[in-house]
C-alpha cells in the first residue's frame, strides 16, 4: 500500500493529463525506489511510520449488528465482523472505462499486481486487454482520450459511436491496495471507477442486452449505471434519483465517464421510484432496484452516537420502502422482463424478507436461481453465504413458485459476505422475472 500512497502526489498532478506510458512507468519506478530507500532508513534508524488513524465504530450500531447477525449468520458473523471493523483490510476494484484509452492505466495496474475479471455472463477468467486501448481510431465522443505523448484535450468535432464491443472489466488485487482516484474535470473522461467489486454482481445478474430499455430505479451515485454502459449498448438507460443532491452527484458521475454522443440514450430522472410502475407500466425490459438500505460498511462508522441512533430508527422503516420500490419495478418491467433487487446490507429484514413479501403479492412474478450463474463460478473470488454455494443433487426437489420460503437449497437470493482475504461485500441480490 506504500507504493500507491507515495505515488499519490504524482497521480494528483497527472490526473487525466498523462504524458505517456514511459513517463508513468518512470514515475512509478521512482516511487518504488523511494519506498526501498525509506525502508532502509527506517531499518537503520529504528524509525516507525505513523499509521493512518483507524476509524471509530458506532457502539449502538455494532451492538445491534451483534444481536441480529450473530443469529442470522451464526459462526460466520465473527469473521464478517472482523472485516467490517478493519477498514484498512478492505479491497477495492478498478472498473475500466471502455469509452476512454486505458492502455497506460492497465500497465500500471498489472505492474502493481492487479488482475482483471471479465464479469460477463459465462466468463470469469483472467484476461489481458487489447493493445489498442482506445475504442476506435477516432474517439467516440466530443472529447479526445489520452494517447501516448498527448494530453487529454477537447475535440472540435463529435466522433462516431464506439466500435469496441461492450466489455465489463474490473481489476482487483489480493491485498487491500487502493488505486488513486481521479478528480472530476469538466470536458474530460475518466479512465476508471473505484468500487467494491461485489457491487458489479447485480449488473451481471441483470444481463442487459444491446437495444434493451433499462431502468436504474435508485441510480445514485452512479456506479451500477456506469457498469451497465460498460457491459452493453442499451437503447435507453433511465437513471432515476429523486434526491437533488444525490442526483447532482449522479449527473456528474455520468458526465465524467460517458461521451456526449450517448446523451440521448442515457437520461436522468427525478421521479419517486415508488410511482414508476404506475406512471410507466410495462415500459422497460430490465429494471435494477439497488434499494436504499442500512449500508453496513458506512453506517457502522456513523460520525456520532446521535447519528447512529437516528440511523437505527431509519433502519426499522426501510423494509417498507424497499418493498414499495420492488413492487413498482415489477409493474414497470414488461411481461417476460427481469427485475434485480439488491442491497449492501447483511440484514435479512431488508433482503430475503422483502423479496418474500413482494413475491407473495405478485403471482406473475417468478424467482430465478442465481447459484449456477453467479455464485458457483465466482465463489473463488467472492465469499457467498453457504447455501448459495451448495450445489444441489439432481434428486433434490425443484423450487415451487407458490411457496416462497427460504430454504437451504433454494434461497431467495445470494449474499456476498466479507471475509478475510475476500473482503468484498456485503451485497445481496435476487432476480425476479415477470411472467408473460
N, C-alpha and C positions, 0 to 999 in steps of 0.2 A: 504493500500500500504506500510505502515511502516513495517509490519511483514516481507514481502518479501525483502524489501530493507535491513533490519537489518540482514537478513539471507544470504545476498549476499556473504559476506566473506566466510561463511561456504560452500555455493554452489560452489564457485570457487575452494575451496580446495577439495570438494567432486568430482566435475566433473562427470565422469562415474565410478569412483572407489568407489562405495558405500560399506560400511561395514555392510549393512543390514538394515532392516526396523526400528528396535529398535533404532539404532544409529541415523538415520534420525529423528525419532519422538522425541528422547531426545533433539537433537539439535534444532529442531523446537520449542519444549516446552521452551527451554532456551531463544530462540529469543522472544517468546511471553511474557515470564517473564520479559525480558529486556525492552520490549515495555511498559508493565504495570508500571514497576518501573520508566521508563523515563517519563511516563505521570504524575505520582505522583510528581516527581521532578519538572517538568515543571509547574504543577499547584501551587505548594508551593512557588517556586522561581520566578514565573511570567516570565519564560523564553520562548522565541519564537524560534521554529525550523526554520532554514533557508530553504526556499523552493527552489526547483530547478528552475533555471532561465528559464523563458518562452522563447520559440523560437520567433524569429522576422520574420514576414511575409514580402514578397516582394511586395511593393506597386504597382509596374507596373502590376504584375500578378493578384493581388487582384482586382485592378481596372478593368482589362479585364474580370475577373470572374464575378464581379458585373454587368458589362454591358451585358454579354452573359447569365448568369444563372438566373438573375432576369427576363429575358424574357422567357427563356425555362422552368424554374421551378415555376415561379410566386411567390406566398406567401411562398412556401416551401423553397425557397432559404435562407430566413433569418435563419431558424433553421439549415439548412445544413451548412451555413456559420459559425454559432456559433460553431459547432462541429469542422470544419476544422481549426478554429482559436484557438482551445484549445486542443493541443496535449495531455495534461495531462488527458483529458477525454476519450481518445481512448481506446477501449477494445482490448484485444489480445487473440487469440485462441492458444491452445496447441494441435497439432496433434501428436498422439502417433505412434510409430514405431512398426509395428507388427513383425518385424524381430529381436526384442530385448525384453528382460524381462522388463516389465513396472509395476510390482506389487508395488514397492516402490514409483514410480512416481505417480501412481493413488491414493495411500493412502494419499500422501501429497496434491495432488490436491483436493481430497474430503475433507480433513481436512480444507483446505483453502476456501471451499465453491464453488469450481468449479463443474459443472455438464457437462455431455457429451451428444452430439447429435450424433445419428447414421445417418451420411449423406450418406445413401444408398437409392436406389430407393424404395419409398413406406414406408420408416422407418424414423421417425423423433421424436421418443420418447426417454426419458431419459433411460439410460441403465447402469447397473453395469457390469464391466469387469469380465471375468472368473478369478477364484482364481489362476489359474496356472501361469499366467503372461508370460510364455515362449511359443514359437510356438510349440515346441516339447520337449521331454525329452533331446534330444541332440540338441544343437544349429544348425541352418540351414546354417552355413557358416564356414569360416576359423576362425571365432572369437567366443570366449565364451562370452555370455552375462552375466551380473552380476546376481547372485542369493544371497539370504540371507547369510551373513557371508563370502562372497567371492568377491574379486575384479575382474574386467574385465581383462582377460589375453588372449594372443594369443594361439590358438589351433594348435596342430601339424598336425591334420588330418582333411581334409574337411568333412563336415557332409552332411546329406541328405537335400532335399528341404523341406520347411516348410509344416507342416501338418495342421496348423490352417487355416480355411477359411479366405479369404480376408475380411477385415472389416475396413472401413474408420471411424476413431474415432477422434473427436475433442472436447476437453474440453474448456468450456467458462465460464466466470464469469460475473455476472450482473454489477459489478463495474470495473473500469479501473485498475485491478491488472495485473501486468506483471510478468509472471513466469521467473525465471532466465534462461539465455541461457546457453548452454553447448559449451565448446570450442572444436574445431576440434582436434582430436588426431589420428594420423595415426595408423591403425590397430584396431580401436575401433569403435563400432557402437553407435550412439547417440540414446537416448530413445525417444526424442520428437523434434518437429519442431515448432517454434513460427511463427505465421502468422495472417493476417487479415482473419477471418473466412469466409468472403464473397468470398475470392479467391478460396474456395473449390467448389463453385456453378458451375463454368464451367466444372469441372471434374465430378460433379454429373450429369450435362446435357449431357456430353459425353457418360456416361453409358457404360464404357468399359466392355466387357465380356472376360472370360478366353479364351485364344487361339487366340485372335484377334491381328492384326498388327496395331500398333498405331504410329502416328507421332505427336510429340510436336514441332511445327514448329518454335516457338520462346521460347525456353525452359528455358533460364537463368532467375533467379538464380536457379531454380530447384524445387520450392515448389509444383507446379502442377504436375510435373513428379513424385515426391515422392507420392503425393496423388493418382495418377493413380496406382502406385505399391502397395499402401495400399488397394485399392479397388478391384483389380483384378490381375490375373496372365496372362498378355498378352504374346503371343508367341514372339512378338517383340515390344520394345518401342524405337523408334528413337528420341533422344533428339537433336534438331538442334540449333546451335548458331554460327553465323558467326564471331562475335566479339571475339578476342582472350582472352581478359581479362575477359569478362563475361563467356566465355566458360571454362576458368580455374576455375572460381568460381562454375560453374555448375558441373564440374567434381568432385570438392572437396565435394560439397553437396551430390552427388550420392555416393561417397566413404564413407561418414560419416553415411549413413543411409541404404545402400543396401549391402547384403552379396556378397562376390566374386563369389558365385555359380550362381549368376544372370548375371554375366558379359557378357555372350554370348547372352543374350536376351535383354540387355539394352545397347544401343550404343550411342555415342556422335558424331555428325557430324558437319562440319563447312561450310555447303553449304549456299549460298544466298537463303533465303527462297522463293524468287520470281521465282527461277528456278526449284524448286522441282517438280512442276506439269509437266513440260516438260521432266525432266530427269527421273522421276519415275511415269508415268501416271497410275492411277488406281491401285496402289500397296497396299494402306492402307484401312483398314476397318473403322478407325476413325482418324480424324485429329483435333488437337486443335490449334487454332490460337489465342494465347494470345498476341495480337499485341503490338508493341511499341506504346506508347501513351503519351499524356501530363498528366502524373500522378499528379492528383490534390493535393494529400496529400504532396508529396515530392517537387513538383515544386513550390508550394506556399511558401516554405521556402528556396528558392534559396539563395546561400551564398552572392550574391552581386546584385546590380541593373544591372550590365553588364551581369551577367549570366541570370537574369530574362529577359532582352531584347533579348538575344540570344535564349532563350527557346521560347519566343513568335514568333520569326522568324521560328524556327523549327516547332512550332505548326501548322503554316499555311501549311507546306508541308506534315504533317503526313497523312492526309486522302488519298493522292495519294499512298503512300507506303502501307498503311493498305489495300486499295482496291486491290493492286497488290498481296499482301500476301494471301488475301482471295481467289482471283481467282486461284492462284497457288494451294491452298489447295483443291479447288473443282476439279481441274484436277488430283491431287494426290490421291484422295479418289476413291474407286471403285464404280461402279453403285450400288445403294442401300445403300452405306455407308453414314456416318454422319460427318459433319464439325461443330464445335462450335467456334464461333468468340467471343472474349471477350476483354475488356479493363478495366482499372481502372480510367477512367475519366468520368465526367458528360456530356461532350461535345457531343451534337447531331451530330456535323460535323464528329466526329470520330466514332460514334456509328451507329444510325439508317441510317444516310445519306450514310455511307459506305456500309452497308448491302443492302440498296435500290439500289444503283448504280450497285453493282455486280449482284444482282438478275435480274436486267433488261437486263444484258448481258448474263445470263445463263438460257435459257428456261428449261434446265433439272434440275435446282435447285428448291427445294421445301422447303419453310419456315415451320418450325414446332413450334407450340404454346407451350410455357413453363409455362403458367399460372397454368394449372391444376397440372402439375408435380412438379413444384418448388415453384412458387410464392404463391399459395394458402396454401399448407401445411406448408411452412416455414415462413409465414408472422408474426407469433408470435415471431419469433427470429430476423428477418431482416425487415427493413423498405423499401418496394418496392415502385416504383412510382405508383401513384393511379390507372392508367389504368391497371397496371399489377396485381392488387389485386381486380379488379372489375369482378365479376362472371357474364357473360352474360346470359340472359334468353334463353330458348330453341327456342324462336321465332326470335331471332336475326340472321341476315344473316351470313353464314359461310365465311371464308376468301377466296377470289378469287385470285388464284396464279398469274394471269396475271396483277393485278393492284397494285403491291407492294407499297401501300401507308400506312403511319402511320395513325391509327385510334384509337379512344378511346377503342374500344373493341378488336382490333387485332393489337397490336403494333408489330414492327419489332424486338422486343427483350424485355428483362426485365432489370430494372435498380435498384440496391440497393442504397438507399440514406442514408448517415449518418444522424442520428437523435439522440437527447439526450436520453440516456438510451439504444439505439441501434446504436452504433457509427460505425458499420461495413460499409465498402464501402469507396468510390464509386466502384461499379462493374457492368458493363454492359455485358450481354451475349445474344447471338442469336444462334439458332440451325438450320442448313440447311441440308436437305437430298438430295443426288444426285439420281434422279430417275433412275430406271433400264431401 
